[in-house]
Amino acid sequence: MIKLLQGDCLEVMKSIPNEGIDLVVTSPPYDSLRTYGDTYKGLDFYGIADTLSRKVREGGVIVWNVGDQIINGSETGSSFRQALYFKDSCGLNLHDTMIWQKPNFSNPSSTRYHQVFEYVFILSKGKPKTFNPIKDRKNVYAGKVGSYGENTSTQVDGSKKVRSRKVNTEYGMRHNVWLMNTAGQDGSSKVYKHPAMFTEGFAEDHIKSWSNEGDTVLDPFMGSGTTGVACKNTNRDFVGIELDEGYFKVAENRVNSVDTRV
């Protein structure tokens, strides 16, 4: 089931049953890093966060990709405030703070180190009901029993607990820093003419990680439809909402053109 809806996500989400969504994968407009004309002026983050928290079912996850603008020499910290609002006011768990590391930087900095990442907050309603870890990290200790040295974990009192060792597999689970191309680097932003996209690979990997086939995924800021394409490619149901009429048409054409027949 693919459902694409044009309008204000706060209004449109009223038609979605509470606890009707398994996973949200989205990158909302944040700070003033992109203007989008006047479309997203006065965006009600708090209302959107409250609503999303009600729409996600127990065990569901919100993947919230945001960054910060620099104003008067200081990062705004909006990303942290948003994550903590989900946690403290909406009752969600800040399950993981992930990093989307980019291979290069957009703008050189002369007073700080070059900015090459964005935050990806993994917010869960209770314990995540699904976690399908992607295991594509080449293991430098493949075939060996553990790493070098004793395998221990530090306890609360500072003591060391010795853990059993296993033979390392060729590939291990990813870390929570993902080095992935941007939409500018893979060319999709030029094709779909959207100024702030994540890639299909970014969306697909999070969808695979936090949901199962047949689950329902929501993107309330659909943009050019990347999450919808990823859902069709991974056999998930999708609800996409986009306020801007022009981007909605781009997303509609893009998602509907995906042929998933084998």
Secondary structure, DSSP 8 states (H G I E B T S, - for coil): -EEEEES-HHHHGGGS-TT-EEEEEE----TTS---TTTTTT--HHHHHHHHHHHEEEEEEEEEEE---EETTEE--HHHHHHHHHHHTT--EEEEEEEEE-SS-SS--SSS----EEEEEEEESSS-S-------EE-TTTTSBSSSS--EEE-TTS-EEE----B--SEE---SEEE---HHHHTHHHHHT-SS---HHHHHHHHHHH--TT-EEEESS-TTTHHHHHHHHTT-EEEEEES-HHHHHHHHHHHHT-----
